[in-house]
Amino acid sequence: MQDRQKVINLLGLAQRAGKLISGTETILDELKRKRVKAVIMANDIQDNTAEKVNLATKKDNIPLITAFSAAEISHAIGKKRKVLGLTDVGFAKTLIKRVNEGV
């Protein structure tokens, strides 16, 4: 299985485990509450939304992953979404490691 598909499958697993939140406003709120360990943002998202999420993640040094399109993210979790947040450290570390290894 390709590395890219493994990462997408990991997002689906995190969704089923209840360790993934989605939606821009939800993510921004949860970032303020320090509950998000990593953010996955579609690389084809609108510029103003991307800027909001970028600033929020930089503020608290939260990893931001932009390696996937909105279609890939939506397919992974079975909902139309462009921004996801991992709330579990283990899932976040695994996802970041796999993305850094190349997807």
N, C-alpha and C positions, 0 to 999 in steps of 0.2 A: 504494500500500500504506500502511496506517495506520502511524503512528509506533510505536504499541504493538507491532504485529506485527513491525516491523523490529527492535525490541529483543529480542523473543522469538526471532526468527531468528538474531540475533547470539549468543545463548546457545547455540543449537544448533550454530552454526559454531565457537564456542569449544570445545564438547564434542568435535566431530569433530577439531579441531586439537590436542586433548590439553592445552588450556590452562584446563580447568575441573575442579575437584574438587567432590565432593558428599558430603553427610552431615554431621550436626552435629558428631559427635566428630572426624571427619577435619578439618573446618574449624577447630575449636578447636585441635587439635594443630598444624596448619599455620600458624595465626595466631601461635602461640608461637614457631615457627621462622622467622617473618617471610617466609613464602613467598606469602602471600595479598595481592593488591593491591586487591581490592574483594570485598565479600560481598553476595550477593543472598539475602534471607530472605523467605519467604512472609509475607504480612500476616495470614494466618489460622493462624499457628503457636501452639503452646501457650505460655502466659505464662512458665513457668519456663525453657523453652528459649530463648525470645526474650530473656529477661533475661541468660542466660549469653552468648549471642552478642553482645548489645548491649555488655556490659561488656568483652568481649574485643576488640571493634572499637574502642571508645573508648580503651582502654588504649594502643593504638599508632596512633590516629588513622587507622584504615582506613575508607574510605567504606562505608556500609551502605545498601543499597537495599531498600525494602520496598513497592515499587509493584505487586507481582504476587501472585496467589494461589498456593497449593500446586498447584492443578490446572494453572495456566498454566506454572509452572516445570517441573512433571513432563512436560507435553506438549512443552515446548521441548527437553528433553534425552532424552526417551524412557524415562525412569526415574522412579519415584515418589520424589521428593525435596522437601524443604522449605527446605533451606539449600544454597547454592552458593558457591563461592569461585573467583574469577578469579586465575590465577597469572601472567598476562601483563599488563604495563603498558599496552600498546597496546589490548588488548581492554577493559581496565578504563576507560581514559580515554574510549574511544568510547562505551561503555555509559553511563557517568556523564553524558557530554555529551548523549546522546540522552534520557536520563531527565530531565535538567534542562530540556531544551527542551520537555518535556511529553509524557507518555504516558497 
